[in-house]
Structures are given as structure tokens and as C-alpha cells.
Amino acid sequence: MIVNSKELLETAKKNKIAIPQFNINNLEWAKYILEECNLNNSPVIIGVSQKTVEYMGGYKVVSSLIKELDSEMKLKIPVVIHLDHGKNFEECKNAIDSGFTSVMIDTSSLPLDENIEETKKVVEYAEKYTVTVEAEIGSIGNNVNLYTNLEEAIKFVKETNIDSLAPAIGSVHGIYKEKILLDIDLCQKISKETNLPLVLHGGSGIDELNLKDVVNAGISKININTELQIVWANAVKKYLIENGTEYDPRKIISSGEKEIKRVIKEKIDILINKTKI
């Protein structure tokens, strides 16, 4: 069932769980993620970066792919098609016009007032199509993190009317090169003052205890991409070493399926089912 993220994230916030966002890179990844989430009865947000959109052939190709998989697989779970880190209004508009049900506008590198104005444009357009909007304040980069200012977050949320907020609380995209230090207190304050579902970017590699802490502090959505890429790549490398004469791309790509699904199951247990810790 294809939906936007509004009700899912509001329910997650209320129940102190987090909806996983797993980013796709191709058809196979989309299929693996949907299969495992459906098996575990977990709602899922399918994250699609602009680079992935270009790689896969365009916004309409990606949107149609997810919708057709949802139909053909007869999925019983809510599925959100989400643009991850849309860099401007036009990219978000293209995603919305192509059937994405959720978009993230990321103009967090701009001064606050400009970030607000750009975000408002996306929100106003998205509302016409019942598409939900996520936005970022602060800077969540590759081992560069400018923490979100509480007062600015409050102003940002009030003036933009976004559906979810991605604050910078110490996480980074990609592989963590230093000890992970998440500002749980800041997260709690932003959650309380904005009363919005919060999003944690850079969820790969964060241990279970830290994940539970941020969920209890108000995080309602956690993005995971790099961790899937790493376990898939390692499994494929191992397969190719052991099967050096193999040339069938279906067998090569699918050799990483088991590991991707293993990580997905682990995250669902932590974020949705809370069977660990």
C-alpha cells in the first residue's frame, strides 16, 4: 500500500518507535527491502537519492517501479516513496509530479531565512498533492556536523509547516570515523518544542543502545543506507572470490541479498519490534 509518511510518523512518535528508511540503488535492492519488511510486517520508507534517480533512469521510472512491485507482490504494509535530500524546489517538484509520496528538501546549507523560504515553496506545492515534506536544519554531513540551534528549529518549524524535521544532533552520513556522540538532550528539547516527528540521518553503524536512546528522545524515522551497501559489497566480493568464473549478473547481484535482509531484520527488531535490549 503506497502512502505518504504523515500518519506513519505521527503514530511512531506517539508510540516511541521509528520507521526505517532504507535507500535503494536498483531494482534488486527495492525488491529485497520490500520482501523483508513485508515478511516482518514493518512499514517502510523507500529512500531514493537524486543520484539514484539519475542512475535508475528518472523519477517516473523509480516511482513506477515501486508502485508496480507493491501491486505485483501484494504487499500488506505501508510503503512510502521518498526523495532523499532534494537539493531544490525543482527536484522536489519533479519527484512529486512523478508520483513520489514524500520529499525531503535540503537547503540547510543556506542562511536560515533562505532555508525557510525554499522549504515553504516545497510545502505549498506538496500540499496540493497530499505529499509529505521533510526538511533539515543544522548540517548533517560526512563527518562534519553543525548542531541544530533550538531557537532556530522552533522558528523553522513554525514558519514552514513541514511534516517532519531532520535535526543535526551528532550523526553523520557514511562511515563513522570517530566515536559516535549523539546529543540526546538536544534531541529531546527539539522534539518537545516543535512537537514534530524527528528524523535521524546517518543511522548506519549506530549501535542498538544509541538507536533506542534517540527513538525515546523523539526520533520517529531513521535513515539507513551505507550499512546495507557495505554488507552487500562484502558478500558479493566473497562470492566472486569463491566463484571466479561466474558471469551471470543476476547471481552476482543476488549474492548480497541474504546480508541485506539480515541487516533489515535487525533494524526492524530494534526500531519497530523492540525485541532487543
C-alpha positions in Angstrom: 0.0 0.0 0.0 1.6 3.3 -1.2 1.1 6.1 1.3 2.7 9.3 2.5 4.6 9.5 5.7 2.4 11.7 7.8 0.3 9.2 9.7 3.1 6.7 10.0 5.5 9.2 11.6 2.9 10.7 13.9 2.0 7.2 15.1 5.7 6.3 15.5 6.2 9.5 17.6 3.3 8.6 19.8 4.4 5.0 20.4 8.1 5.8 20.6 9.2 3.6 17.7 10.9 4.6 14.5 10.0 3.9 10.9 13.1 2.7 9.0 14.1 4.4 5.7 16.1 2.0 3.6 17.7 3.6 0.5 17.5 1.7 -2.8 20.1 1.6 -5.5 18.4 -0.6 -8.1 15.5 -3.0 -8.8 17.1 -5.8 -6.7 17.5 -3.7 -3.6 14.0 -2.4 -3.8 12.7 -5.9 -4.1 14.8 -7.2 -1.2 13.8 -4.4 1.1 10.1 -4.7 0.3 10.2 -8.5 0.7 11.9 -8.4 4.1 9.8 -5.6 5.5 6.6 -7.3 4.3 7.7 -10.6 5.9 8.3 -8.8 9.2 5.1 -6.7 8.9 7.1 -3.5 9.1 6.1 -0.2 7.4 9.0 1.1 5.3 10.1 4.4 3.7 11.9 3.7 0.4 14.6 6.4 0.2 15.8 7.5 -3.2 18.7 10.0 -3.6 18.9 12.2 -6.7 22.0 10.3 -7.8 19.9 7.1 -7.7 17.1 8.7 -9.6 19.6 9.6 -12.4 21.2 6.1 -12.2 17.9 4.3 -12.5 16.5 6.4 -15.4 14.4 9.2 -13.8 11.8 10.0 -11.2 8.9 8.3 -13.1 10.9 5.1 -13.6 11.6 4.9 -9.8 8.1 5.7 -8.8 6.5 3.3 -11.3 8.9 0.6 -10.2 8.0 0.8 -6.5 4.2 1.0 -7.3 4.4 -2.0 -9.6 6.3 -4.0 -7.1 3.8 -3.1 -4.4 1.0 -4.3 -6.7 2.7 -7.5 -8.0 4.0 -8.5 -4.6 0.6 -7.9 -3.0 2.3 -6.1 -0.1 0.3 -5.8 3.2 2.5 -3.0 4.6 2.5 0.8 4.2 5.2 1.9 1.7 6.4 5.5 1.3 8.3 6.6 -1.9 10.6 9.3 -0.6 13.1 11.7 -2.3 16.1 11.9 0.0 18.0 15.2 0.1 16.2 17.0 -2.7 18.6 19.9 -3.4 16.0 22.5 -4.6 12.3 23.2 -5.4 12.5 21.9 -8.9 13.9 18.5 -7.9 11.2 18.1 -5.3 8.5 19.2 -7.8 9.8 16.6 -10.3 9.5 13.9 -7.7 6.0 15.0 -6.6 4.8 15.2 -10.3 6.2 11.7 -10.9 4.3 10.1 -8.0 6.6 10.2 -5.0 4.6 10.4 -1.9 7.2 12.2 0.3 10.1 14.5 -0.3 12.9 16.0 1.6 14.0 19.5 0.7 17.5 20.0 1.9 18.6 23.6 1.7 20.2 23.5 5.1 23.4 25.0 3.8 21.7 28.3 3.2 21.1 31.0 5.8 18.1 30.3 8.0 15.7 32.8 6.3 16.6 31.4 2.8 16.2 27.8 4.0 12.8 28.8 5.3 11.7 30.4 2.1 12.8 27.5 -0.1 11.2 25.0 2.2 7.9 26.9 2.2 7.7 26.7 -1.5 8.0 23.0 -1.5 5.5 22.6 1.3 2.9 24.8 -0.5 3.3 22.7 -3.7 3.3 19.4 -1.9 0.1 20.1 -0.1 -1.8 20.2 -3.4 -0.9 16.5 -3.9 -1.1 15.3 -0.3 2.7 14.7 -0.3 4.6 15.0 3.0 7.7 17.2 3.4 10.8 16.6 5.5 13.4 19.3 5.9 16.8 19.8 7.6 18.2 22.4 9.9 21.8 22.4 11.0 24.3 20.4 8.9 24.5 16.6 8.8 27.5 16.0 6.6 30.3 13.5 6.0 31.9 13.7 9.4 31.1 17.4 9.6 28.2 18.2 11.9 26.9 21.7 12.8 24.4 21.1 15.6 20.9 22.4 15.3 20.1 25.6 17.2 17.0 25.0 19.3 15.5 28.5 18.7 16.2 28.3 15.0 14.5 24.9 14.9 11.4 26.3 16.6 11.3 29.3 14.1 11.9 27.0 11.1 9.0 24.6 12.0 6.5 27.4 12.8 7.2 29.2 9.5 7.5 26.3 7.1 4.7 24.0 8.3 6.8 20.9 7.4 5.7 17.4 8.4 9.0 16.1 9.8 12.3 17.7 10.8 15.9 16.3 10.4 18.0 18.0 13.1 21.8 17.7 13.4 22.4 16.0 16.7 25.8 14.4 16.1 25.2 11.7 13.4 26.9 11.8 10.1 26.4 10.3 6.7 28.6 7.4 5.6 31.1 5.5 7.8 31.8 6.8 11.3 35.5 7.6 11.6 35.3 8.7 15.2 33.3 7.7 18.3 29.6 8.4 17.9 28.4 11.2 20.3 24.7 11.9 19.9 23.2 14.8 21.7 20.2 13.2 23.3 19.3 16.2 25.4 19.2 18.5 22.3 17.0 15.9 20.5 14.6 15.8 23.4 14.3 19.6 23.6 13.7 19.9 19.8 11.1 17.2 20.0 9.3 18.8 22.9 9.4 22.4 21.5 8.5 21.6 17.9 6.1 18.6 18.6 7.1 17.1 15.2 8.4 13.7 14.3 12.1 13.9 14.0 14.4 12.2 11.5 17.9 10.8 12.2 20.1 10.8 9.1 23.3 8.8 9.2 21.7 5.8 11.0 24.2 3.3 9.6 26.6 1.9 12.2 24.9 3.3 15.3 24.7 0.7 18.0 21.4 -0.6 19.4 21.6 1.4 22.7 22.1 4.7 20.9 19.3 3.9 18.5 16.9 3.2 21.3 18.0 6.4 23.1 17.3 8.6 20.1 13.9 7.0 19.5 13.0 7.6 23.1 14.1 11.2 22.7 11.8 11.8 19.8 13.3 10.3 16.6 10.5 8.8 14.6 12.4 7.9 11.4 15.9 6.6 10.9 17.7 6.5 7.6 20.0 3.6 6.7 22.0 3.3 3.5 25.7 2.9 4.0 25.4 -0.2 6.2 23.4 -2.0 3.5 25.9 -1.1 0.9 28.8 -2.4 3.0 27.3 -5.8 3.8 26.2 -6.2 0.2 29.6 -5.3 -1.2 31.4 -7.7 1.2 29.1 -10.6 0.3 29.5 -10.0 -3.4 33.3 -9.8 -3.1 33.3 -13.1 -1.2 31.0 -14.7 -3.8 33.2 -13.6 -6.7 36.4 -14.9 -4.9 34.7 -18.3 -4.4 33.1 -18.3 -7.9 35.7 -16.7 -10.1 34.2 -17.9 -13.4 30.7 -16.7 -12.7 29.4 -14.0 -15.2 25.6 -14.1 -14.6 24.8 -10.6 -13.2 21.7 -12.0 -11.5 23.7 -14.4 -9.5 26.4 -11.9 -8.7 24.0 -9.2 -7.6 21.8 -11.6 -5.6 24.7 -13.0 -3.7 24.4 -10.0 -1.4 20.6 -10.5 -0.8 20.9 -12.5 2.4 23.2 -10.0 4.1 20.9 -7.0 3.2 17.9 -8.8 4.5 19.8 -9.8 7.7 20.5 -6.1 8.5 17.0 -5.0 7.6 15.6 -7.6 10.1 18.0 -6.4 12.8 16.9 -2.8 12.3 13.2 -3.7 12.4 13.7 -5.6 15.6 15.4 -2.6 17.2 13.2 0.2 15.8 9.8 -1.4 15.5 9.5 -4.6 17.5 11.9 -3.6 20.3 12.9 -7.3 20.8 16.5 -6.4 21.7 17.9 -4.6 24.8 
